[in-house]
Amino acid sequence: MLSLKKIYRFFFFIILLCCFGIGGILQFFFGIPNTIYTFLILLFFYFFIIIYIVVKRKFFIDSLIIILCLFELVIISSGAINGVSLEKILIYSIFSLLPLGVYLFFKINQREGYITSTSIDDIFFKISLLQFPIMLIQHYGFPLFIKFNRSRQYIADFDFMFGSFFLKADHALGLFLLLVIMRILLKNDKRKITKYPLLVVVYLSFAILYGESNLSKLFLVIFLFYYLYQTFPKRWKLFGIILIALLVPIVSSKMKNIQAFKVHLYFMKYEYSVDKSYQNYTKGIAKRPQIVIVLANKFPLKYIGDGPYSYFDIIKGRFKLNRHFSQLIWTYVDIGIIGVSMLLLILIVLILRINVPSSYIWLIGLIVFSYAFLTTIFSDLGILIALFSFLKKRK
């Protein structure tokens, strides 16, 4: 007779295979839409959760589960108030049901111990090692592979280095590799993950730098410098802080006298002015900061939003406003400031539960909020699995 442990392990490996193995292949070569594919994987999560509840006859509730359920309630309320079709509301619910399903799935494992954290670290470590050679094959084989594109999406050469992840999932790939590096340097007790941490960190760093996620590259540099800084004696840390505090005003005054810097500063002020931002917004080409500037200055505050998928029409597959988007921008336009407040609360609770030393919580917070500003992290299985598998064990 199958035990819950065997069933869980089966679903776990199937989910990992779908997310970190064949997802991008199926999307690219067979044209399976990302939303449909994600919903199919979501069924695996909830199918096991239902099995667990029926067999164990118990369930658990914590603050994160409650907030995610309230987030779903906000989505439904916004849809009902704005007269959005039931179809769009159900599809939009992926932004609450997907993180909830992933969280419950890993929470059950924490409670029951079906797969040890050491085994999960080892699996993720092996997945990370495969990414660089796959990216090299994708980069140099792009002219050949693009002829077999069935995804119904335009794919440039820089979109094609997604490793074994989903199509165009460069941010998810970069964040995954970054979290594996953090695991190796911060949680590699007795070198259980790898016996050669420095060599592996260099190798995975090359993979991130070779990829297309500039945000991942930035946070890789920040993390490595901060990690080295943490190894300094306390008196040297204090000296470094004082030195930086003294140098900032001096460097700033000197920079203002450099003509090239003046030109760049003027360009930034002009590009991100209200008028220029609104001009680009009306053309549909506004960058994310410009969209925020326009929403804050040109439109009244949205309390409950314009309804699910008012920013992007999921049925027609086109953007109504601008082609640049993110979890934070999308949430504000669609379900308003109430939805954004719920989203921020979810992210804060998540950040505080990430299993890193307390001195790194600020960095984790900066990473999570930055990715939420650049992409829709709550519909990205690669990002969600990477984050929720890295949570502290709680009772």
C-alpha positions in Angstrom: 0.0 0.0 0.0 1.3 3.5 -0.9 2.2 5.6 2.1 1.8 9.4 2.2 5.6 9.7 2.2 5.9 7.8 -1.2 3.0 9.8 -2.7 4.6 13.1 -1.5 8.0 12.1 -3.0 6.3 11.2 -6.2 4.5 14.5 -6.5 7.7 16.4 -5.4 9.8 14.9 -8.2 7.1 15.3 -10.8 6.7 19.0 -9.9 10.5 19.5 -10.0 10.7 17.8 -13.4 7.9 20.0 -14.8 9.3 23.2 -13.4 13.1 22.7 -13.7 13.3 20.1 -16.4 10.8 20.0 -19.2 8.8 23.2 -18.8 10.7 25.4 -21.2 11.0 22.5 -23.7 7.2 21.9 -23.8 6.5 25.6 -24.1 9.0 26.2 -26.9 8.7 23.1 -29.0 5.1 22.2 -28.4 3.5 25.7 -27.7 1.9 24.9 -24.4 0.8 28.3 -23.0 2.5 29.3 -19.7 -0.8 30.0 -17.9 -2.3 26.6 -18.8 0.9 24.8 -17.9 1.2 26.5 -14.6 -2.4 25.6 -13.7 -1.8 22.0 -14.5 1.2 21.9 -12.1 -0.9 23.8 -9.6 -3.3 20.8 -9.6 -0.4 18.5 -8.4 0.1 20.7 -5.4 -3.6 20.8 -4.4 -4.2 17.1 -5.2 -1.6 16.1 -2.7 -2.9 18.7 -0.1 -6.4 17.2 -0.4 -5.0 13.6 -0.1 -3.1 14.7 3.0 -6.2 16.3 4.6 -8.4 13.3 3.9 -5.8 10.7 5.2 -4.5 12.7 8.2 -7.9 14.3 9.0 -6.1 17.4 10.1 -5.1 20.7 8.7 -3.1 23.7 10.0 -3.5 27.5 9.8 -0.9 30.2 10.3 -0.6 33.9 9.5 0.8 33.5 6.0 -2.1 31.1 5.0 -4.6 33.6 6.4 -3.1 36.5 4.5 -3.0 34.6 1.3 -6.7 33.6 1.7 -7.5 37.3 2.4 -5.6 38.2 -0.8 -7.8 35.9 -2.8 -10.9 37.5 -1.2 -9.6 40.9 -2.4 -9.2 39.5 -5.9 -12.8 38.2 -5.9 -14.2 41.4 -4.4 -12.4 43.6 -7.0 -13.7 41.4 -9.8 -17.3 41.5 -8.5 -17.3 45.2 -7.9 -15.8 45.9 -11.4 -18.1 43.5 -13.1 -15.2 41.3 -14.3 -16.1 37.9 -15.8 -15.9 34.8 -13.7 -13.4 33.4 -16.1 -10.9 36.2 -15.6 -11.3 36.1 -11.8 -10.6 32.4 -11.7 -7.5 32.8 -13.9 -6.3 35.8 -11.9 -6.6 33.7 -8.7 -3.3 32.1 -9.7 -1.6 35.0 -7.9 -3.0 33.8 -4.6 -3.6 30.1 -5.1 -0.2 29.3 -6.5 1.9 30.8 -3.6 -0.6 29.2 -1.2 -0.3 25.8 -2.8 3.5 25.9 -2.9 3.6 27.1 0.7 1.2 24.4 1.9 3.1 21.7 0.0 6.5 22.6 1.6 4.8 23.2 5.0 3.5 19.7 5.0 7.0 18.4 4.3 8.4 20.4 7.2 5.9 18.9 9.5 6.0 15.3 8.3 9.7 15.1 7.1 8.9 13.2 3.9 12.0 14.7 2.3 14.9 16.0 4.4 16.1 19.6 3.9 19.6 18.1 3.2 18.1 16.1 0.3 16.3 19.1 -1.1 19.5 21.1 -0.9 21.3 18.3 -2.7 18.6 18.2 -5.5 18.7 22.0 -6.0 22.5 21.9 -6.0 22.5 19.4 -8.8 19.8 21.3 -10.8 22.0 24.5 -10.4 25.0 22.7 -11.8 23.2 21.8 -15.0 22.2 25.4 -15.9 25.4 26.8 -17.2 26.1 24.1 -19.9 22.4 24.3 -20.9 22.7 28.0 -21.3 25.8 27.6 -23.4 23.9 25.2 -25.7 21.0 27.6 -25.9 23.2 30.6 -26.7 25.2 29.0 -29.5 22.4 26.8 -30.8 19.8 29.6 -31.0 20.0 30.0 -34.8 19.1 26.3 -35.1 16.6 26.0 -32.3 14.6 29.1 -33.2 13.4 27.4 -36.4 11.4 25.0 -34.2 9.7 27.7 -32.1 6.0 26.8 -31.6 5.4 29.0 -28.6 3.6 31.7 -30.6 5.9 34.2 -28.9 8.6 36.4 -30.3 11.9 35.1 -28.9 15.1 37.1 -29.2 18.5 35.5 -28.6 18.7 37.0 -25.1 15.3 35.5 -24.2 16.5 32.0 -25.1 19.0 31.5 -22.2 16.5 30.2 -19.7 18.4 27.1 -18.7 16.0 24.2 -17.9 13.5 26.6 -16.5 10.3 28.1 -18.2 10.6 30.0 -21.4 12.0 33.6 -20.9 12.4 32.8 -17.2 15.8 34.5 -16.8 14.8 36.2 -13.5 13.6 32.9 -12.0 16.8 31.2 -13.1 19.0 34.0 -11.8 17.2 34.1 -8.4 17.4 30.3 -8.1 21.1 30.3 -8.7 21.6 33.2 -6.3 19.7 31.4 -3.5 21.7 28.2 -4.1 24.9 30.3 -3.7 23.5 31.7 -0.5 22.7 28.2 0.7 26.2 27.1 0.0 27.9 30.0 1.8 25.5 30.4 4.7 24.0 27.0 5.3 26.6 24.5 4.2 27.2 23.0 7.6 29.9 20.3 7.6 29.9 20.8 3.8 26.8 18.6 3.3 25.8 20.4 0.1 29.3 20.4 -1.5 32.8 19.8 -0.4 34.1 22.5 -2.7 32.0 25.5 -1.8 34.3 28.2 -3.2 34.8 26.4 -6.5 31.1 25.9 -6.9 30.3 29.5 -6.0 32.7 30.7 -8.7 31.1 28.3 -11.2 27.5 29.4 -10.4 28.5 33.1 -10.3 29.8 32.7 -13.9 26.4 31.2 -14.8 24.6 34.2 -13.3 26.9 36.7 -15.0 26.5 34.8 -18.3 22.7 35.0 -18.1 20.3 37.8 -19.0 19.0 38.8 -15.5 20.8 42.0 -14.7 19.0 42.2 -11.3 20.5 38.8 -10.4 24.0 40.0 -11.4 23.6 43.1 -9.2 22.5 41.1 -6.1 25.2 38.6 -6.7 27.8 41.3 -6.4 26.1 42.9 -3.4 25.8 39.5 -1.6 29.4 38.5 -2.2 30.7 41.9 -1.0 28.5 41.8 2.1 29.5 38.2 2.8 33.2 39.2 2.7 32.4 42.3 4.8 30.8 40.0 7.5 34.1 38.1 7.9 35.9 41.3 9.0 36.5 41.9 12.7 34.0 44.3 14.4 36.5 47.2 14.7 37.2 47.0 10.9 33.5 47.0 10.1 33.0 50.1 12.2 36.0 51.7 10.5 34.5 50.9 7.1 31.2 52.4 8.0 32.8 55.6 9.2 35.0 55.8 6.1 32.0 55.4 3.8 30.1 58.0 5.7 33.0 60.5 5.2 33.6 59.6 1.5 29.9 59.8 0.3 29.6 63.7 0.5 33.1 64.2 -0.8 32.6 61.8 -3.8 29.1 63.3 -4.4 30.5 66.9 -4.6 33.3 65.8 -7.0 30.9 63.9 -9.2 28.7 66.9 -9.7 31.7 68.7 -11.3 32.2 66.0 -13.9 30.5 67.0 -17.2 29.5 63.4 -18.2 27.9 62.9 -14.8 26.0 66.2 -15.1 24.6 65.1 -18.5 23.6 61.7 -17.1 21.9 63.4 -14.1 20.0 65.8 -16.3 18.9 62.9 -18.5 17.6 60.9 -15.5 15.7 63.9 -14.2 14.2 64.6 -17.6 13.4 60.9 -18.4 11.7 60.4 -15.0 9.8 63.7 -14.9 6.0 63.6 -14.7 5.6 65.0 -18.2 8.0 62.7 -19.9 6.7 59.7 -17.9 3.1 60.5 -18.9 4.2 61.0 -22.5 5.7 57.5 -22.6 2.8 56.1 -20.7 0.3 57.3 -23.4 2.5 55.7 -26.0 2.6 52.4 -24.1 6.4 52.4 -23.8 6.8 53.7 -20.2 9.4 52.0 -18.1 8.4 50.6 -14.7 9.5 53.7 -12.6 7.7 55.9 -15.2 4.5 53.9 -14.8 4.7 54.4 -11.0 5.3 58.2 -11.4 2.2 58.4 -13.7 0.0 56.4 -11.5 1.0 58.5 -8.5 0.6 61.9 -10.2 -2.0 61.6 -13.0 -4.7 59.3 -11.7 -6.8 59.2 -8.5 -5.9 56.6 -5.9 -7.2 53.2 -6.8 -8.7 51.6 -3.7 -10.0 48.3 -5.1 -8.5 48.6 -8.6 -10.1 48.3 -12.1 -10.6 44.6 -11.7 -8.5 41.4 -12.5 -6.7 41.6 -15.8 -7.5 45.2 -16.4 -3.7 45.8 -17.0 -3.3 42.8 -19.2 -6.1 41.1 -21.1 -5.5 37.4 -20.5 -8.2 36.4 -22.9 -6.9 38.4 -25.9 -3.3 38.1 -24.8 -2.4 41.8 -25.0 -1.6 44.7 -22.7 -4.2 47.4 -22.4 -1.8 49.9 -20.9 2.0 49.3 -21.1 4.0 46.3 -22.1 6.2 46.7 -18.9 4.7 45.2 -15.9 5.5 43.7 -12.4 3.7 42.1 -9.5 3.4 45.4 -7.7 2.3 47.5 -10.7 -0.1 44.8 -11.9 -1.6 44.4 -8.4 -2.2 48.1 -7.9 -3.9 48.6 -11.3 -6.0 45.5 -11.0 -7.0 45.3 -7.4 -5.9 48.6 -5.9 -4.1 49.8 -2.9 -5.9 47.3 -0.7 -4.4 44.5 -2.9 -1.0 46.1 -2.8 -1.2 46.3 1.0 -2.0 42.6 1.2 0.8 41.8 -1.2 3.4 43.8 0.8 2.2 42.0 4.0 2.6 38.6 2.3 6.1 39.6 1.2 7.1 40.9 4.6 6.0 37.7 6.4 7.8 35.6 3.7 11.0 37.6 4.1 11.1 37.2 7.8 10.7 33.4 7.5 13.6 32.9 5.0 16.2 30.7 6.6 19.2 33.0 6.7 21.2 34.6 9.5 19.4 37.7 10.9 22.1 40.0 9.5 21.1 39.0 6.0 17.3 39.6 6.3 17.6 43.2 4.9 19.3 41.8 1.8 16.7 39.1 1.4 14.0 41.8 1.7 15.7 44.0 -0.9 16.0 41.0 -3.3 12.3 39.9 -2.9 10.9 43.5 -3.3 13.1 44.2 -6.3 12.0 41.0 -8.1 8.4 41.9 -7.2 8.9 45.3 -8.9 10.4 43.7 -12.1 8.3 40.5 -12.6 5.2 38.7 -11.5 6.8 36.5 -8.8 3.4 35.0 -7.6 2.8 33.3 -10.9 6.4 32.1 -11.4 6.8 28.6 -10.1 10.6 28.8 -10.3 10.8 31.8 -8.0 8.1 30.5 -5.6 9.6 27.0 -5.2 13.1 28.5 -4.7 11.8 30.9 -1.9 9.4 28.6 -0.1 11.8 25.7 0.0 14.2 28.1 1.8 11.9 28.9 4.8 12.7 28.3 8.4 11.2 25.2 10.0 8.3 26.3 12.2 6.0 24.5 14.6 
